[in-house]
Amino acid sequence: MKTVASFLSSLLLATAAHANEPAAAPAKPDLGKGGTIASQVCAACHTADGSRGSPANPILQGQHAEYLVKQLTEFKAGKRKNAIMNGMAAPLSEEDMRNVAAFYASKTAKPGFAKNKDTVALGEKIWRGGIAERAVPACAGCHGPTGAGIPSQYPRLSGQHGDYVEAQMNAFRSGARANAPMMMTIAAKMNDKEIKAVSDYVAGLR
């Protein structure tokens, strides 16, 4: 009996010690594998390096890897709805997502330009100061004065296609995109002119 008790005691101690060990850190993303996924899966819509493709699709070049992983994860889970992206994300593993996100994040984003000079002042006003009378916060408060964003929290927006940003703002406002409650609340307080102005302003940020 003493032998059995001694064995059980040792087993419990070993289990407890193992439980206290820090979890192994995920493997470092493989940019080569990420580049392969980008060229074989993503390039048709986002170009091979995520640069300035169709204005209907986001520029991925220079975007924070953490943000890209979050979006891919939510596309795969159906939390963010998009018929094309839901299908594209479905077969990707967590490792695939981290690899392709790191690949795009490793690229230097190219600058963009605002298209409508008549709305730049309004866009800048909203970006820097918000809309006080409707409690719309300054965009710069979360995305930074230059639109650089904050890794793990807020996406980089500087140089992003204005058309794409406008479409996403409208989707937040309508509820069609529901994976960012804060943005849904903000967009709901903005009119078409304000959304269009700040979206175009974003395109020229650098």
KOLZA-364739 format. One record per residue (C-alpha): residue number from 1; residue in three letters; chain; x, y, z. Coordinates in steps of 0.2 Angstrom, whole numbers, plus 5000, padded with zeros to 4 digits. Example, Ala and Ser with C-alpha at 12.3 -4.5 7.8 and 13.67 -1.06 7.14 Angstrom:
<recs>
<rec 1 'ala' 'A' <5062 4978 5039>>;
<rec 2 'ser' 'A' <5068 4995 5036>>;
</recs>
This chain:
<recs>
<rec 1 'met' 'A' <5000 5000 5000>>;
<rec 2 'lys' 'A' <5014 5012 5004>>;
<rec 3 'thr' 'A' <5022 5009 4987>>;
<rec 4 'val' 'A' <5005 5013 4978>>;
<rec 5 'ala' 'A' <5003 5028 4989>>;
<rec 6 'ser' 'A' <5021 5034 4985>>;
<rec 7 'phe' 'A' <5018 5031 4967>>;
<rec 8 'leu' 'A' <5002 5041 4967>>;
<rec 9 'ser' 'A' <5009 5055 4977>>;
<rec 10 'ser' 'A' <5024 5056 4964>>;
<rec 11 'leu' 'A' <5012 5056 4950>>;
<rec 12 'leu' 'A' <5001 5070 4957>>;
<rec 13 'leu' 'A' <5017 5081 4960>>;
<rec 14 'ala' 'A' <5023 5078 4943>>;
<rec 15 'thr' 'A' <5006 5083 4935>>;
<rec 16 'ala' 'A' <5006 5099 4946>>;
<rec 17 'ala' 'A' <5023 5103 4941>>;
<rec 18 'his' 'A' <5019 5101 4922>>;
<rec 19 'ala' 'A' <5003 5112 4924>>;
<rec 20 'asn' 'A' <5014 5126 4931>>;
<rec 21 'glu' 'A' <5025 5126 4916>>;
<rec 22 'pro' 'A' <5023 5140 4904>>;
<rec 23 'ala' 'A' <5014 5136 4888>>;
<rec 24 'ala' 'A' <5025 5134 4873>>;
<rec 25 'ala' 'A' <5026 5150 4862>>;
<rec 26 'pro' 'A' <5019 5148 4844>>;
<rec 27 'ala' 'A' <5032 5145 4831>>;
<rec 28 'lys' 'A' <5039 5161 4822>>;
<rec 29 'pro' 'A' <5029 5164 4806>>;
<rec 30 'asp' 'A' <5036 5158 4790>>;
<rec 31 'leu' 'A' <5037 5172 4778>>;
<rec 32 'gly' 'A' <5041 5160 4763>>;
<rec 33 'lys' 'A' <5025 5150 4767>>;
<rec 34 'gly' 'A' <5015 5166 4769>>;
<rec 35 'gly' 'A' <5021 5172 4752>>;
<rec 36 'thr' 'A' <5016 5156 4744>>;
<rec 37 'ile' 'A' <4998 5157 4751>>;
<rec 38 'ala' 'A' <4998 5175 4745>>;
<rec 39 'ser' 'A' <5003 5171 4728>>;
<rec 40 'gln' 'A' <4992 5156 4726>>;
<rec 41 'val' 'A' <4976 5161 4736>>;
<rec 42 'cys' 'A' <4975 5179 4739>>;
<rec 43 'ala' 'A' <4984 5187 4723>>;
<rec 44 'ala' 'A' <4968 5187 4712>>;
<rec 45 'cys' 'A' <4960 5200 4723>>;
<rec 46 'his' 'A' <4974 5208 4733>>;
<rec 47 'thr' 'A' <4989 5206 4721>>;
<rec 48 'ala' 'A' <5004 5195 4726>>;
<rec 49 'asp' 'A' <5011 5208 4738>>;
<rec 50 'gly' 'A' <4995 5215 4744>>;
<rec 51 'ser' 'A' <4998 5232 4736>>;
<rec 52 'arg' 'A' <4987 5244 4727>>;
<rec 53 'gly' 'A' <4975 5233 4718>>;
<rec 54 'ser' 'A' <4956 5236 4715>>;
<rec 55 'pro' 'A' <4949 5249 4726>>;
<rec 56 'ala' 'A' <4935 5237 4730>>;
<rec 57 'asn' 'A' <4947 5227 4740>>;
<rec 58 'pro' 'A' <4958 5232 4754>>;
<rec 59 'ile' 'A' <4977 5235 4753>>;
<rec 60 'leu' 'A' <4985 5222 4764>>;
<rec 61 'gln' 'A' <5003 5228 4762>>;
<rec 62 'gly' 'A' <5010 5235 4778>>;
<rec 63 'gln' 'A' <4994 5230 4788>>;
<rec 64 'his' 'A' <4997 5224 4806>>;
<rec 65 'ala' 'A' <4999 5205 4806>>;
<rec 66 'glu' 'A' <4988 5204 4822>>;
<rec 67 'tyr' 'A' <4974 5213 4814>>;
<rec 68 'leu' 'A' <4975 5202 4798>>;
<rec 69 'val' 'A' <4974 5186 4809>>;
<rec 70 'lys' 'A' <4959 5192 4818>>;
<rec 71 'gln' 'A' <4950 5196 4802>>;
<rec 72 'leu' 'A' <4954 5179 4794>>;
<rec 73 'thr' 'A' <4949 5170 4810>>;
<rec 74 'glu' 'A' <4932 5179 4810>>;
<rec 75 'phe' 'A' <4929 5176 4791>>;
<rec 76 'lys' 'A' <4933 5158 4794>>;
<rec 77 'ala' 'A' <4921 5157 4809>>;
<rec 78 'gly' 'A' <4907 5167 4800>>;
<rec 79 'lys' 'A' <4908 5181 4813>>;
<rec 80 'arg' 'A' <4913 5193 4798>>;
<rec 81 'lys' 'A' <4902 5190 4783>>;
<rec 82 'asn' 'A' <4909 5190 4765>>;
<rec 83 'ala' 'A' <4904 5177 4753>>;
<rec 84 'ile' 'A' <4921 5177 4745>>;
<rec 85 'met' 'A' <4932 5179 4760>>;
<rec 86 'asn' 'A' <4922 5166 4771>>;
<rec 87 'gly' 'A' <4926 5153 4757>>;
<rec 88 'met' 'A' <4944 5158 4756>>;
<rec 89 'ala' 'A' <4947 5158 4775>>;
<rec 90 'ala' 'A' <4938 5141 4778>>;
<rec 91 'pro' 'A' <4953 5130 4773>>;
<rec 92 'leu' 'A' <4967 5140 4782>>;
<rec 93 'ser' 'A' <4974 5134 4798>>;
<rec 94 'glu' 'A' <4980 5146 4812>>;
<rec 95 'glu' 'A' <4997 5143 4806>>;
<rec 96 'asp' 'A' <4993 5148 4788>>;
<rec 97 'met' 'A' <4984 5164 4794>>;
<rec 98 'arg' 'A' <4999 5169 4805>>;
<rec 99 'asn' 'A' <5011 5165 4790>>;
<rec 100 'val' 'A' <5001 5175 4777>>;
<rec 101 'ala' 'A' <4998 5189 4789>>;
<rec 102 'ala' 'A' <5016 5191 4793>>;
<rec 103 'phe' 'A' <5020 5191 4775>>;
<rec 104 'tyr' 'A' <5009 5206 4771>>;
<rec 105 'ala' 'A' <5014 5215 4787>>;
<rec 106 'ser' 'A' <5033 5213 4781>>;
<rec 107 'lys' 'A' <5029 5224 4766>>;
<rec 108 'thr' 'A' <5031 5243 4766>>;
<rec 109 'ala' 'A' <5014 5251 4761>>;
<rec 110 'lys' 'A' <5015 5262 4746>>;
<rec 111 'pro' 'A' <5007 5280 4749>>;
<rec 112 'gly' 'A' <4990 5284 4742>>;
<rec 113 'phe' 'A' <4981 5300 4738>>;
<rec 114 'ala' 'A' <4964 5308 4742>>;
<rec 115 'lys' 'A' <4954 5311 4726>>;
<rec 116 'asn' 'A' <4942 5325 4731>>;
<rec 117 'lys' 'A' <4950 5341 4736>>;
<rec 118 'asp' 'A' <4933 5348 4740>>;
<rec 119 'thr' 'A' <4931 5337 4755>>;
<rec 120 'val' 'A' <4948 5336 4762>>;
<rec 121 'ala' 'A' <4945 5349 4775>>;
<rec 122 'leu' 'A' <4930 5340 4782>>;
<rec 123 'gly' 'A' <4939 5324 4782>>;
<rec 124 'glu' 'A' <4953 5331 4791>>;
<rec 125 'lys' 'A' <4942 5339 4804>>;
<rec 126 'ile' 'A' <4933 5322 4808>>;
<rec 127 'trp' 'A' <4949 5313 4808>>;
<rec 128 'arg' 'A' <4958 5325 4820>>;
<rec 129 'gly' 'A' <4943 5331 4830>>;
<rec 130 'gly' 'A' <4928 5320 4828>>;
<rec 131 'ile' 'A' <4910 5327 4827>>;
<rec 132 'ala' 'A' <4907 5334 4845>>;
<rec 133 'glu' 'A' <4889 5338 4843>>;
<rec 134 'arg' 'A' <4885 5319 4840>>;
<rec 135 'ala' 'A' <4899 5312 4851>>;
<rec 136 'val' 'A' <4909 5305 4837>>;
<rec 137 'pro' 'A' <4927 5303 4843>>;
<rec 138 'ala' 'A' <4942 5308 4833>>;
<rec 139 'cys' 'A' <4948 5294 4821>>;
<rec 140 'ala' 'A' <4965 5298 4826>>;
<rec 141 'gly' 'A' <4962 5294 4844>>;
<rec 142 'cys' 'A' <4962 5275 4839>>;
<rec 143 'his' 'A' <4971 5275 4822>>;
<rec 144 'gly' 'A' <4984 5288 4826>>;
<rec 145 'pro' 'A' <4987 5305 4818>>;
<rec 146 'thr' 'A' <4995 5297 4803>>;
<rec 147 'gly' 'A' <4983 5282 4802>>;
<rec 148 'ala' 'A' <4997 5270 4807>>;
<rec 149 'gly' 'A' <4985 5261 4819>>;
<rec 150 'ile' 'A' <4990 5251 4834>>;
<rec 151 'pro' 'A' <4995 5232 4833>>;
<rec 152 'ser' 'A' <4983 5220 4841>>;
<rec 153 'gln' 'A' <4970 5234 4843>>;
<rec 154 'tyr' 'A' <4967 5245 4828>>;
<rec 155 'pro' 'A' <4971 5243 4809>>;
<rec 156 'arg' 'A' <4983 5254 4799>>;
<rec 157 'leu' 'A' <4972 5265 4788>>;
<rec 158 'ser' 'A' <4985 5277 4780>>;
<rec 159 'gly' 'A' <4985 5275 4761>>;
<rec 160 'gln' 'A' <4970 5263 4761>>;
<rec 161 'his' 'A' <4958 5264 4746>>;
<rec 162 'gly' 'A' <4945 5277 4750>>;
<rec 163 'asp' 'A' <4932 5267 4741>>;
<rec 164 'tyr' 'A' <4935 5252 4752>>;
<rec 165 'val' 'A' <4935 5262 4768>>;
<rec 166 'glu' 'A' <4919 5270 4763>>;
<rec 167 'ala' 'A' <4911 5253 4760>>;
<rec 168 'gln' 'A' <4916 5247 4776>>;
<rec 169 'met' 'A' <4910 5262 4786>>;
<rec 170 'asn' 'A' <4893 5260 4777>>;
<rec 171 'ala' 'A' <4893 5241 4781>>;
<rec 172 'phe' 'A' <4896 5246 4800>>;
<rec 173 'arg' 'A' <4882 5258 4799>>;
<rec 174 'ser' 'A' <4870 5246 4792>>;
<rec 175 'gly' 'A' <4875 5232 4803>>;
<rec 176 'ala' 'A' <4881 5221 4788>>;
<rec 177 'arg' 'A' <4898 5221 4796>>;
<rec 178 'ala' 'A' <4896 5217 4814>>;
<rec 179 'asn' 'A' <4913 5212 4820>>;
<rec 180 'ala' 'A' <4918 5229 4828>>;
<rec 181 'pro' 'A' <4904 5236 4839>>;
<rec 182 'met' 'A' <4914 5252 4842>>;
<rec 183 'met' 'A' <4914 5256 4824>>;
<rec 184 'met' 'A' <4896 5251 4822>>;
<rec 185 'thr' 'A' <4892 5264 4835>>;
<rec 186 'ile' 'A' <4903 5277 4827>>;
<rec 187 'ala' 'A' <4897 5275 4809>>;
<rec 188 'ala' 'A' <4879 5275 4815>>;
<rec 189 'lys' 'A' <4881 5293 4820>>;
<rec 190 'met' 'A' <4888 5299 4803>>;
<rec 191 'asn' 'A' <4880 5304 4787>>;
<rec 192 'asp' 'A' <4885 5300 4769>>;
<rec 193 'lys' 'A' <4894 5316 4767>>;
<rec 194 'glu' 'A' <4905 5314 4782>>;
<rec 195 'ile' 'A' <4909 5295 4779>>;
<rec 196 'lys' 'A' <4914 5299 4761>>;
<rec 197 'ala' 'A' <4925 5314 4767>>;
<rec 198 'val' 'A' <4934 5305 4780>>;
<rec 199 'ser' 'A' <4936 5289 4769>>;
<rec 200 'asp' 'A' <4944 5299 4755>>;
<rec 201 'tyr' 'A' <4955 5309 4768>>;
<rec 202 'val' 'A' <4962 5292 4774>>;
<rec 203 'ala' 'A' <4968 5288 4757>>;
<rec 204 'gly' 'A' <4980 5302 4757>>;
<rec 205 'leu' 'A' <4987 5300 4775>>;
<rec 206 'arg' 'A' <5005 5296 4777>>;
</recs>
